Amino acid sequence: MSATTENLQLPFPRPNVLDLAPLYEVLRRDAPITPVTTPAGDPAWLVTRSEQIRVILGDKRFGRAHREPEHATRITSAAVQDGPSGNYDTEEADHARMRRLLTPAFSAKRMQMLSDHMEKLIDGYLDQLVVAHDTAPDGVVDLHSGLAFPLPVAMICQLLGVPASDDEYFASLSHRMVSLTADGDAHAARTEFFRYMSGLVETKRPALGEDVLSDLIRAQGNDEAFDYQEMIRLSVALLFAGHETTVSRICLGLLFLLTNRDQWEALVADPDGRAAAVVEEVMRLGAPGDLGLLRYARTDVDIDGVTIRDGDAVLLSINSGNRDTDTYSDADTFNPDRSEKGHLGFGHGAHFCIGSNLARTELRIVFAALAKRLPGLRLGKEVDEIQVRPTLTGGVAELPVTW
């Protein structure tokens, strides 16, 4: 990999949880594919422009696996996207199988069927928040713990067939897995998560139901190429991603809305009509983590005058690409009415997020319900005072609000 006299160290410091480091704007303009040093101290390429990110995400010469994983660039000390994943020789076939198995479970039709249940859950959480608000001395309640966290957890538990009573346990494992401390606990948590999921699979096996885990167990029994460890890994990934990212987007979305009061008032005036557009803008601008999607080159690739060598790590900054001024006018402005509707918030190409329909449905119903039930909602702290999670996936640890 090429060296520079001024190699850049990730992550770049951010001014607050809503804004990115100003350096991204400089890189998009002057060095959209540039060498960096990962938080783990290894070399990688950082890609910051929307166009190049889309090209690489759609290019089969890049993948998540590595020919020699023990020699691959490491990204962080966390246990999620810390390095290569999957089998280098079967990666494409394994991914195609995963999409085939899971697409029906996460279809738009299936999500619509879950909407009524989702709305009832949200009403219940809001009822509890109103009681807490009325009894709190200062009228401030934490919307993170009262709604943003329990809703995605409840929905992914129902969809996968995971006991809702295990929510605090697997949420704790998830938090530990994305910890950036170097004490090894993140990887210990991943081992524990795999052990938990293996136990759950064996508990379910004698009496399979109509849920995603049951579907995966059936598929693994009928397909010799779909081995047991791959099934467990996929199950853990679904449970982790199915709640972790949506929790952050609910909180970040509300921060954008409540710090852009005109947009909040517009949503209050037409909750059902505007919620979908609000969700897309939240997915564009909401940036809980700040490293990007990891890929490894499977051969030498020339892109815009830069040669990425076989085996090199590439970090695709989705956050930066979503604020690319060549793609979006007033790119840093939160504007659900913008004419440019595409974004990279769910990825792009073959690896486009399979849970996008679930996330969109949850976010749309949450934002509409809050606008209807709590039109006077406002932050209980300044944005700079809100506690940020020091993890790979970022986001906030609290969302104090009042009305």
C-alpha positions as CSV (number, residue, x, y, z in Angstrom):
1,M,0.0,0.0,0.0
2,S,1.2,3.5,-0.8
3,A,2.6,5.7,1.9
4,T,2.3,9.4,2.4
5,T,4.3,11.8,4.5
6,E,1.1,12.9,6.3
7,N,-0.8,9.7,6.9
8,L,-4.1,10.2,8.5
9,Q,-5.3,8.5,11.7
10,L,-8.9,7.4,12.1
11,P,-11.2,8.2,13.6
12,F,-11.3,11.9,12.9
13,P,-12.5,14.1,15.8
14,R,-16.1,15.3,15.4
15,P,-17.5,18.5,16.8
16,N,-20.7,16.8,18.0
17,V,-22.9,13.8,17.4
18,L,-24.8,15.4,14.5
19,D,-21.8,16.9,12.5
20,L,-18.9,15.2,10.9
21,A,-15.2,16.1,11.1
22,P,-14.5,19.1,8.7
23,L,-11.6,17.0,7.3
24,Y,-14.1,14.9,5.3
25,E,-15.0,17.9,3.1
26,V,-11.3,18.5,2.4
27,L,-10.7,14.8,1.5
28,R,-13.8,14.7,-0.8
29,R,-12.4,17.7,-2.7
30,D,-8.6,16.9,-2.7
31,A,-8.1,13.2,-2.0
32,P,-11.3,11.1,-2.2
33,I,-9.3,7.9,-2.0
34,T,-6.5,8.3,0.5
35,P,-4.3,6.2,2.7
36,V,-5.2,6.2,6.4
37,T,-4.2,4.4,9.6
38,T,-7.0,2.5,11.2
39,P,-7.7,2.7,15.0
40,A,-6.0,-0.7,15.3
41,G,-2.8,0.8,13.7
42,D,-3.0,-0.9,10.3
43,P,-3.0,0.7,6.8
44,A,-6.2,1.1,4.8
45,W,-7.7,3.2,2.1
46,L,-10.5,5.7,3.0
47,V,-13.0,6.5,0.3
48,T,-15.1,9.7,0.9
49,R,-17.0,10.5,-2.3
50,S,-20.5,9.2,-3.1
51,E,-19.7,8.2,-6.6
52,Q,-16.6,6.1,-5.8
53,I,-18.3,4.5,-2.8
54,R,-21.2,3.3,-5.0
55,V,-18.7,2.0,-7.6
56,I,-16.8,-0.1,-5.1
57,L,-19.9,-1.4,-3.4
58,G,-21.1,-2.7,-6.7
59,D,-17.7,-4.1,-7.8
60,K,-17.2,-7.9,-7.2
61,R,-13.5,-7.3,-7.1
62,F,-14.1,-6.2,-3.5
63,G,-15.4,-8.4,-0.7
64,R,-15.7,-8.8,3.1
65,A,-13.5,-11.9,3.2
66,H,-9.7,-12.0,2.7
67,R,-7.5,-14.7,1.1
68,E,-5.2,-14.6,4.2
69,P,-7.3,-13.4,7.1
70,E,-4.6,-13.8,9.6
71,H,-2.5,-11.2,7.7
72,A,-5.4,-8.8,6.8
73,T,-5.6,-5.2,8.0
74,R,-7.4,-4.9,11.4
75,I,-9.8,-2.0,11.9
76,T,-10.5,-1.7,15.6
77,S,-10.4,-3.7,18.9
78,A,-14.2,-4.2,18.7
79,A,-15.7,-7.5,17.7
80,V,-17.8,-6.2,14.9
81,Q,-16.3,-5.3,11.5
82,D,-12.9,-5.5,13.1
83,G,-11.4,-7.4,10.1
84,P,-12.4,-9.9,7.4
85,S,-15.5,-12.1,7.7
86,G,-16.7,-15.1,5.8
87,N,-15.1,-17.6,3.5
88,Y,-12.9,-16.2,0.7
89,D,-13.7,-19.0,-1.7
90,T,-17.4,-19.2,-1.1
91,E,-18.3,-15.6,-0.2
92,E,-20.5,-14.8,-3.1
93,A,-22.4,-18.1,-2.9
94,D,-22.8,-17.7,0.8
95,H,-24.2,-14.2,0.4
96,A,-26.6,-15.3,-2.3
97,R,-27.9,-18.0,0.0
98,M,-28.4,-15.6,2.9
99,R,-30.4,-13.2,0.7
100,R,-32.5,-16.0,-0.6
101,L,-33.3,-17.2,2.9
102,L,-34.0,-13.8,4.5
103,T,-35.7,-11.7,1.8
104,P,-39.2,-13.1,2.4
105,A,-38.9,-12.4,6.2
106,F,-37.9,-8.8,5.7
107,S,-40.3,-8.0,2.7
108,A,-42.3,-4.8,2.6
109,K,-45.5,-6.9,2.8
110,R,-44.3,-8.6,6.0
111,M,-43.4,-5.3,7.6
112,Q,-46.8,-3.9,6.8
113,M,-48.3,-6.8,8.6
114,L,-46.2,-5.9,11.7
115,S,-47.3,-2.3,11.6
116,D,-50.4,-2.6,13.8
117,H,-48.4,-4.4,16.5
118,M,-45.7,-1.8,16.2
119,E,-48.2,1.0,16.7
120,K,-49.6,-0.6,19.8
121,L,-46.2,-1.0,21.3
122,I,-45.3,2.6,20.6
123,D,-48.6,3.8,22.2
124,G,-47.7,1.8,25.3
125,Y,-44.2,3.2,25.6
126,L,-45.5,6.7,25.1
127,D,-48.2,6.2,27.8
128,Q,-45.4,5.2,30.2
129,L,-43.3,8.2,29.2
130,V,-46.2,10.6,29.8
131,V,-46.6,9.1,33.3
132,A,-42.8,9.5,34.0
133,H,-42.9,13.0,32.6
134,D,-45.8,14.0,34.9
135,T,-44.1,12.6,38.0
136,A,-40.5,13.8,37.2
137,P,-39.5,16.9,39.3
138,D,-38.2,18.7,36.2
139,G,-40.5,17.0,33.7
140,V,-37.5,15.6,31.8
141,V,-37.6,11.9,30.7
142,D,-35.2,9.7,28.7
143,L,-36.7,8.9,25.4
144,H,-33.7,6.6,24.6
145,S,-34.5,4.1,27.4
146,G,-38.3,4.7,27.2
147,L,-38.8,4.2,23.5
148,A,-35.8,4.3,21.2
149,F,-34.3,1.2,22.8
150,P,-37.2,-1.1,23.7
151,L,-39.1,-0.8,20.4
152,P,-36.5,-2.1,18.0
153,V,-35.6,-4.8,20.5
154,A,-39.2,-5.9,20.8
155,M,-39.7,-6.0,17.0
156,I,-36.5,-8.0,16.2
157,C,-37.3,-10.4,19.0
158,Q,-40.7,-11.1,17.5
159,L,-39.4,-11.4,14.0
160,L,-36.5,-13.7,14.8
161,G,-38.3,-15.7,17.5
162,V,-36.0,-14.6,20.4
163,P,-37.5,-14.5,23.9
164,A,-38.2,-10.9,24.8
165,S,-37.2,-11.6,28.3
166,D,-33.6,-11.9,27.1
167,D,-33.5,-8.3,25.8
168,E,-31.2,-6.8,28.5
169,Y,-28.8,-9.7,28.2
170,F,-28.2,-9.7,24.4
171,A,-28.3,-5.8,24.4
172,S,-25.5,-5.9,27.0
173,L,-23.6,-8.4,24.8
174,S,-24.2,-6.1,21.7
175,H,-22.8,-3.1,23.6
176,R,-19.7,-5.0,24.7
177,M,-19.1,-6.3,21.2
178,V,-18.8,-2.7,19.8
179,S,-16.7,-1.5,22.7
180,L,-13.4,0.1,21.5
181,T,-11.4,-0.8,24.6
182,A,-8.3,-2.9,24.0
183,D,-8.9,-5.3,27.0
184,G,-10.3,-8.1,24.8
185,D,-13.8,-8.0,26.3
186,A,-15.4,-7.2,23.0
187,H,-14.3,-10.6,21.6
188,A,-15.2,-12.3,24.8
189,A,-18.7,-10.9,24.4
190,R,-18.9,-12.2,20.8
191,T,-18.0,-15.7,22.0
192,E,-20.6,-15.4,24.7
193,F,-23.2,-14.1,22.1
194,F,-22.4,-17.1,19.9
195,R,-22.9,-19.5,22.9
196,Y,-26.2,-17.8,23.7
197,M,-27.4,-18.2,20.2
198,S,-26.3,-21.8,19.9
199,G,-28.3,-22.6,23.1
200,L,-31.3,-20.8,21.8
201,V,-31.2,-22.7,18.5
202,E,-31.0,-26.0,20.3
203,T,-33.9,-25.0,22.5
204,K,-36.0,-24.1,19.5
205,R,-35.1,-27.1,17.3
206,P,-37.6,-29.7,18.8
207,A,-40.6,-27.3,18.1
208,L,-39.8,-24.9,15.3
209,G,-42.2,-22.0,14.8
210,E,-43.0,-19.3,12.2
211,D,-40.0,-17.1,12.8
212,V,-36.7,-16.3,11.1
213,L,-34.5,-18.5,13.4
214,S,-36.8,-21.4,12.8
215,D,-36.5,-20.8,9.1
216,L,-32.7,-20.8,9.3
217,I,-32.7,-24.0,11.4
218,R,-34.8,-25.7,8.8
219,A,-32.6,-24.4,5.9
220,Q,-29.4,-25.5,7.7
221,G,-30.8,-29.0,8.0
222,N,-31.7,-29.2,4.3
223,D,-28.5,-27.7,2.8
224,E,-25.1,-29.3,3.4
225,A,-23.4,-26.1,2.2
226,F,-25.0,-24.1,4.9
227,D,-23.1,-25.2,7.9
228,Y,-24.0,-24.8,11.6
229,Q,-21.4,-22.2,12.4
230,E,-22.5,-20.0,9.5
231,M,-26.1,-20.3,10.7
232,I,-25.1,-19.2,14.2
233,R,-23.0,-16.3,12.9
234,L,-25.9,-15.1,10.7
235,S,-28.4,-15.4,13.6
236,V,-26.1,-13.3,15.8
237,A,-25.6,-10.7,13.1
238,L,-29.4,-10.4,12.6
239,L,-30.1,-10.0,16.3
240,F,-27.3,-7.5,16.7
241,A,-28.0,-5.3,13.6
242,G,-31.7,-5.6,13.9
243,H,-31.9,-3.4,17.0
244,E,-28.5,-1.6,17.4
245,T,-28.7,0.6,14.3
246,T,-32.4,1.5,14.6
247,V,-32.0,2.6,18.2
248,S,-29.4,5.1,17.1
249,R,-31.4,6.3,14.1
250,I,-34.5,7.0,16.2
251,C,-32.4,9.2,18.6
252,L,-30.4,10.9,15.9
253,G,-33.5,11.6,13.9
254,L,-35.2,13.3,16.8
255,L,-32.1,15.3,17.5
256,F,-32.2,16.6,13.9
257,L,-35.9,17.3,14.1
258,L,-35.8,19.1,17.5
259,T,-32.7,21.2,16.5
260,N,-34.4,22.2,13.3
261,R,-37.6,23.4,14.8
262,D,-39.3,24.3,11.5
263,Q,-38.9,20.7,10.4
264,W,-40.4,19.4,13.6
265,E,-43.4,21.8,13.2
266,A,-43.9,20.7,9.6
267,L,-44.0,17.0,10.8
268,V,-46.4,17.9,13.5
269,A,-48.7,19.6,10.9
270,D,-48.7,16.5,8.7
271,P,-47.3,13.4,10.5
272,D,-48.5,10.7,8.2
273,G,-47.7,12.7,5.0
274,R,-44.2,13.7,6.0
275,A,-42.9,10.8,8.1
276,A,-41.5,8.8,5.2
277,A,-39.5,11.7,3.8
278,V,-38.2,12.5,7.2
279,V,-37.0,8.9,7.6
280,E,-35.0,9.1,4.3
281,E,-33.3,12.3,5.4
282,V,-32.5,10.8,8.8
283,M,-30.9,7.8,7.1
284,R,-28.9,10.2,4.9
285,L,-27.6,12.5,7.6
286,G,-27.8,10.3,10.8
287,A,-24.2,9.1,11.3
288,P,-23.9,7.0,14.5
289,G,-20.6,5.4,13.7
290,D,-17.7,7.1,11.9
291,L,-15.4,4.5,10.2
292,G,-17.5,3.2,7.3
293,L,-18.1,-0.1,5.5
294,L,-15.1,-2.4,5.3
295,R,-14.1,-4.2,2.1
296,Y,-10.9,-6.0,0.9
297,A,-9.6,-5.9,-2.7
298,R,-9.6,-9.4,-4.3
299,T,-7.2,-8.2,-7.0
300,D,-5.3,-5.1,-8.0
301,V,-7.9,-2.4,-8.9
302,D,-7.3,1.1,-10.4
303,I,-9.8,3.7,-9.5
304,D,-9.4,7.4,-10.4
305,G,-5.7,7.2,-10.7
306,V,-5.2,5.2,-7.4
307,T,-4.1,1.6,-7.4
308,I,-5.6,-0.5,-4.6
309,R,-3.6,-3.6,-4.3
310,D,-4.8,-7.2,-3.9
311,G,-5.6,-7.7,-0.2
312,D,-5.7,-4.0,0.7
313,A,-8.4,-2.9,3.1
314,V,-10.8,-0.2,2.0
315,L,-13.1,1.8,4.3
316,L,-16.1,3.4,2.6
317,S,-17.2,6.4,4.5
318,I,-21.0,6.3,4.1
319,N,-21.3,9.3,6.3
320,S,-19.1,11.4,4.0
321,G,-20.7,10.1,0.9
322,N,-24.1,11.1,2.2
323,R,-22.8,14.7,2.6
324,D,-21.1,14.9,-0.8
325,T,-21.9,18.3,-2.3
326,D,-21.5,16.8,-5.8
327,T,-24.6,14.7,-5.1
328,Y,-26.7,16.7,-2.7
329,S,-27.4,20.5,-2.6
330,D,-26.8,22.0,0.8
331,A,-25.6,18.6,1.8
332,D,-25.2,19.3,5.5
333,T,-28.7,20.7,5.8
334,F,-31.5,18.5,7.2
335,N,-34.1,18.9,4.5
336,P,-36.7,16.1,4.0
337,D,-38.1,18.1,1.0
338,R,-34.8,17.8,-1.0
339,S,-35.1,16.7,-4.6
340,E,-32.2,14.2,-4.3
341,K,-33.8,11.2,-2.7
342,G,-31.1,8.5,-3.0
343,H,-28.7,7.9,-0.1
344,L,-26.2,5.4,1.1
345,G,-27.7,4.9,4.6
346,F,-28.6,1.3,3.8
347,G,-25.6,0.6,1.6
348,H,-25.7,0.0,-2.1
349,G,-25.6,-2.9,-4.5
350,A,-25.7,-6.6,-3.6
351,H,-25.1,-5.9,0.1
352,F,-28.0,-3.4,0.4
353,C,-29.3,-3.7,3.9
354,I,-31.8,-6.6,4.0
355,G,-33.5,-5.0,7.1
356,S,-34.2,-1.7,5.4
357,N,-37.9,-2.3,5.2
358,L,-38.0,-3.0,9.0
359,A,-36.0,0.0,9.8
360,R,-38.0,2.3,7.5
361,T,-41.3,1.0,9.0
362,E,-40.2,1.4,12.6
363,L,-38.8,4.9,12.0
364,R,-41.8,6.1,10.1
365,I,-44.3,4.9,12.7
366,V,-42.2,6.3,15.6
367,F,-41.7,9.8,14.2
368,A,-45.4,10.1,13.2
369,A,-46.6,8.9,16.6
370,L,-44.3,11.3,18.5
371,A,-45.5,14.2,16.3
372,K,-49.1,13.3,17.0
373,R,-48.9,12.5,20.7
374,L,-46.2,15.0,21.8
375,P,-46.4,18.0,19.5
376,G,-44.6,20.2,22.1
377,L,-41.6,17.9,22.4
378,R,-38.3,19.6,22.9
379,L,-34.8,18.6,24.1
380,G,-34.1,18.5,27.9
381,K,-30.4,19.3,27.3
382,E,-28.3,21.1,24.7
383,V,-26.9,18.7,22.0
384,D,-23.3,19.2,23.2
385,E,-24.3,18.1,26.7
386,I,-25.9,14.8,25.6
387,Q,-23.8,11.7,26.4
388,V,-22.3,10.0,23.3
389,R,-21.6,6.3,23.2
390,P,-17.9,5.6,22.9
391,T,-18.4,2.6,20.7
392,L,-17.9,1.5,17.1
393,T,-21.5,2.1,16.3
394,G,-21.7,5.4,18.1
395,G,-25.0,7.2,18.7
396,V,-26.2,8.6,22.0
397,A,-26.5,7.0,25.4
398,E,-29.5,9.1,26.4
399,L,-32.1,11.4,24.9
400,P,-33.5,13.7,27.6
401,V,-36.7,15.4,26.4
402,T,-39.7,17.3,27.8
403,W,-42.8,18.9,26.5
